[in-house]
Amino acid sequence: MCKFGIAFSGGGGKGAYEIGVWKYLHEEGLEKNVVAVSGTSVGALNAALFVGSDYENAEKVWLNISPEDVLDFNIVDTLLRTMGTPALDKSLIFSAVNSVIKNPYSNYFSAGNNIVERLKKYIKNPFVSPKEVIDYHIDNGHIFVREKLSKIINKSLDFEKIQNSKINCYVTCYNLRKAQLERFDLTTESNLSKINEILLASSAIPIAFSNVKVENYNYIDGGIPVIGDNVPLKPLQDLDNNIVICLDKKSGKISKKNYKYLGVITPRKWLGDIFGTFDFSHNKIEKLIDQGYEDAKAKLGPIAGFLLN
């Protein structure tokens, strides 16, 4: 029987594609061959589900999640609604987040000021300036709050199963103070609260979400371009075989120098840009699960018999 590890890459709502790949492994009886998983951002959440849950529950989590569970607006939207103005235009937020993702060295404040200028037409109340509204959430470091997602994580994961798992589960985060990547193995963590913090930290996209404190350090998304590792293969480097799930074709162009691959699964159809990252609609999730399943079948189907023997 061929043993292998799985690297789950980051990509927000596009992570439903990885659930489709898992579905194929599950139906073919291949998931029992997995000895380690590694994930960044949404890939970390999926890796944790792989170790601390089962396929049926993971699929249920994804199919039942709503955009509001993940993209729950912070005080900005509340203030705008209170003032009787139109709700915050999400496209403005996504464009600002996209600018940060493309340029990880950009300043939070410059991104915020850019939003201010574009929001002026929405705010009519003379007693509250656009700058005051935006400064509030820039100072607090985020546009969305994640209490709902945190509860979903706690409800979906079996802490005892993670602790007793023989499958190592590596999560990649970026340490802001040390300015470096760090890897956590969830199977060695002592409590569910810390696991929750690590998973939220790994998926904390700057501007969109607040950085997350884990013990004495603050962390952000581990998959930020240039400084991050969105396809976290390094923790699996000592394994003889790996299956890599990349949520875009560009990420699929990875060096094979230090790794032995059974397959690099990348979407045959484009999953979308930054808007795809923030798309957690039910219809999109269903389509991505189906797409991941079909792509995994096409890539791994010819060698499924070899993997089982």
C-alpha positions in Angstrom: 0.0 0.0 0.0 1.4 3.4 -1.1 1.6 5.9 1.7 1.5 9.6 0.9 1.0 13.1 2.3 -1.4 15.9 1.0 -0.5 19.6 0.7 -3.7 21.7 0.8 -3.1 25.2 -0.7 -4.8 28.5 0.3 -7.5 30.2 -1.7 -10.5 31.2 0.5 -13.8 30.0 -0.9 -12.0 28.1 -3.6 -11.0 25.7 -0.9 -14.2 23.8 -1.6 -12.3 22.4 -4.6 -10.1 20.6 -2.1 -13.1 18.9 -0.5 -13.9 17.5 -4.0 -10.5 16.0 -4.3 -10.9 14.5 -0.8 -14.2 13.1 -1.9 -12.5 11.2 -4.6 -9.9 9.9 -2.2 -12.6 8.9 0.2 -14.7 7.0 -2.4 -11.7 5.2 -3.7 -10.5 4.2 -0.3 -7.3 6.1 -0.6 -7.6 8.4 2.3 -6.5 5.6 4.7 -3.1 5.8 2.9 -2.5 9.4 4.1 0.2 9.7 6.8 0.5 13.5 6.9 -1.3 16.6 5.7 -0.1 20.2 5.4 -2.2 23.3 4.8 -2.0 27.1 4.5 -5.0 29.4 5.0 -8.2 27.7 3.9 -6.0 24.7 3.2 -5.1 24.6 6.9 -8.8 24.4 7.7 -9.3 21.6 5.3 -6.2 19.8 6.6 -7.6 20.1 10.2 -10.9 18.7 9.0 -9.0 15.8 7.4 -7.4 14.9 10.7 -10.0 16.0 13.2 -13.2 14.9 11.4 -14.3 12.8 8.4 -15.3 13.4 4.8 -19.1 13.4 5.4 -18.8 16.0 8.1 -16.4 18.2 6.2 -18.7 18.2 3.2 -21.6 19.2 5.4 -19.6 22.0 6.9 -18.8 23.5 3.5 -22.3 23.0 2.1 -23.9 24.6 5.2 -21.5 27.6 5.4 -22.9 31.0 4.4 -21.0 34.1 3.1 -22.0 35.8 6.4 -20.3 33.1 8.4 -17.0 34.0 6.9 -17.5 37.6 5.7 -19.2 39.1 8.7 -18.7 42.9 8.5 -17.0 44.7 11.3 -18.2 48.0 12.9 -17.9 49.9 9.5 -21.0 48.3 8.1 -22.8 48.7 11.4 -22.0 52.4 11.4 -23.1 52.9 7.9 -26.4 51.1 8.4 -27.0 53.1 11.6 -26.5 56.3 9.7 -29.1 55.3 7.2 -26.7 55.0 4.3 -26.3 52.1 1.9 -24.5 49.0 3.1 -20.8 48.9 2.4 -20.1 48.0 -1.2 -18.2 44.8 -0.9 -16.4 45.4 -4.2 -14.6 48.3 -2.6 -13.3 46.0 0.1 -12.3 43.3 -2.2 -10.3 45.7 -4.4 -8.4 47.0 -1.3 -7.7 43.4 -0.1 -6.5 42.5 -3.6 -4.1 45.4 -3.6 -2.6 44.1 -0.4 -2.3 40.5 -1.6 -0.6 41.6 -4.8 1.8 43.9 -2.8 2.4 42.4 0.7 4.6 45.4 1.6 1.8 48.0 1.1 0.7 49.9 4.1 -2.6 49.2 5.8 -3.2 52.9 6.1 -2.7 53.7 2.4 -5.2 50.9 1.5 -7.6 52.4 4.0 -7.3 55.9 2.7 -8.0 54.6 -0.8 -11.2 53.1 0.5 -12.1 56.4 2.2 -12.0 58.4 -1.1 -14.2 55.8 -2.7 -16.7 55.7 0.2 -17.3 59.4 0.4 -20.4 59.3 -1.8 -22.0 56.7 0.5 -21.8 58.7 3.7 -24.1 61.7 4.1 -24.0 62.2 7.8 -22.1 65.5 8.5 -21.2 64.5 12.0 -19.3 61.4 11.1 -16.5 61.7 8.5 -15.6 58.9 6.1 -12.1 59.1 7.6 -13.3 58.5 11.1 -15.3 55.5 10.1 -12.5 53.9 8.1 -9.8 54.8 10.7 -11.8 52.8 13.3 -11.4 49.5 11.5 -7.9 50.2 10.2 -6.8 50.8 13.8 -8.5 47.6 14.7 -6.8 45.8 11.9 -9.7 44.3 10.0 -12.8 44.7 8.0 -14.5 41.4 8.9 -15.0 39.7 12.3 -14.8 35.9 12.6 -16.6 34.9 15.7 -19.0 32.8 13.6 -16.2 31.0 11.8 -14.5 30.4 15.1 -17.6 28.7 16.4 -17.8 26.6 13.2 -14.2 25.4 13.7 -14.8 24.4 17.3 -18.0 22.6 16.4 -16.6 20.8 13.4 -13.3 19.5 14.9 -12.9 16.5 17.3 -10.1 17.6 19.5 -9.5 14.1 20.9 -9.3 12.7 17.4 -6.7 15.3 16.5 -4.6 14.5 19.6 -4.8 10.7 18.9 -4.3 11.0 15.2 -1.4 9.1 13.6 -1.6 11.7 10.7 0.5 14.7 11.3 -1.3 18.0 10.5 1.0 20.9 9.7 -0.3 24.5 9.5 1.6 27.4 8.1 1.3 30.9 9.5 3.4 34.1 9.2 4.9 35.5 12.4 4.7 39.3 12.2 7.2 40.1 14.8 9.8 37.7 13.6 8.9 38.3 10.0 9.1 34.7 9.1 7.0 31.6 8.4 6.2 29.2 11.2 4.7 25.7 11.1 2.5 24.1 13.8 1.7 20.5 14.1 -1.9 20.4 15.4 -1.5 16.9 16.7 1.0 18.1 19.3 -1.1 21.0 20.6 -2.6 20.8 24.1 -6.0 22.3 23.7 -8.7 23.1 21.1 -8.6 26.9 21.9 -5.0 27.1 20.6 -5.8 25.0 17.5 -8.6 27.4 16.8 -6.2 30.4 17.1 -3.7 28.7 14.8 -6.3 28.0 12.1 -7.7 31.6 12.3 -4.1 32.9 12.1 -3.2 30.9 9.0 -6.2 32.3 7.1 -5.9 35.9 8.4 -5.6 37.8 5.2 -4.3 41.4 5.9 -6.9 44.1 5.9 -9.8 41.6 5.5 -9.2 40.0 8.9 -7.5 40.9 12.1 -4.1 39.3 12.8 -4.3 36.6 15.5 -2.3 36.3 18.6 -1.0 32.8 19.4 0.7 32.7 22.7 3.2 35.7 22.6 3.2 36.4 18.9 0.8 37.9 16.3 0.3 36.0 13.0 -1.3 36.5 9.6 -2.2 34.3 6.6 0.7 32.0 5.8 0.0 32.2 2.0 0.7 35.8 1.3 2.8 36.1 -2.0 6.5 36.7 -1.7 6.7 36.3 2.1 4.4 33.3 2.5 4.1 29.6 1.4 0.7 29.0 -0.2 1.5 25.5 -1.3 3.1 24.1 1.9 5.1 21.2 0.8 8.1 21.7 3.1 6.7 19.9 6.1 6.1 16.8 3.8 9.6 16.9 2.4 10.8 13.7 4.1 7.9 11.6 2.7 8.4 9.4 -0.3 5.2 10.4 -2.0 2.9 13.4 -2.0 -0.4 14.6 -3.5 -0.5 18.4 -4.0 -3.7 20.3 -4.4 -3.2 23.7 -5.9 -6.1 26.1 -6.3 -4.6 27.9 -9.3 -2.5 26.8 -12.2 0.3 29.2 -11.4 0.7 27.6 -7.9 0.9 24.3 -9.6 4.3 25.2 -11.2 6.3 24.0 -8.2 9.8 22.6 -8.1 10.1 18.8 -8.0 13.7 19.0 -6.8 13.1 17.9 -3.2 9.8 16.0 -3.5 8.4 12.9 -5.0 4.9 13.5 -6.4 2.1 11.1 -7.0 0.1 13.9 -8.5 -0.2 17.7 -8.6 -3.9 18.4 -8.9 -4.7 21.8 -10.4 -8.1 23.1 -11.7 -8.7 22.4 -15.4 -11.1 25.3 -15.3 -10.3 28.7 -13.8 -11.6 29.1 -10.2 -11.7 32.9 -10.3 -9.7 35.8 -9.0 -9.9 37.6 -5.7 -13.7 37.5 -6.0 -13.5 33.8 -6.2 -11.5 33.8 -3.0 -14.3 35.6 -1.2 -17.1 33.7 -2.9 -18.7 31.4 -0.3 -22.1 31.1 -2.0 -23.8 27.7 -1.9 -24.0 27.2 -5.6 -20.3 28.0 -6.1 -19.2 25.6 -3.4 -21.3 22.8 -4.9 -19.7 23.4 -8.3 -16.2 23.5 -6.9 -16.6 20.3 -5.0 -17.8 18.6 -8.2 -14.9 20.1 -10.1 -12.3 19.0 -7.6 -13.7 15.5 -7.7 -13.6 15.3 -11.5 -10.1 16.7 -11.6 -8.8 14.3 -9.0 -10.4 11.4 -10.8 -8.8 12.4 -14.1 -5.3 12.8 -12.4 -5.3 9.9 -10.0 -7.7 7.5 -11.6 -5.1 5.9 -13.8 -2.9 5.1 -10.8 -5.6 4.4 -8.2 -5.0 0.7 -8.3 -1.2 1.2 -7.7 -2.0 3.4 -4.7 -4.2 0.8 -3.1 -1.8 -2.1 -3.5 
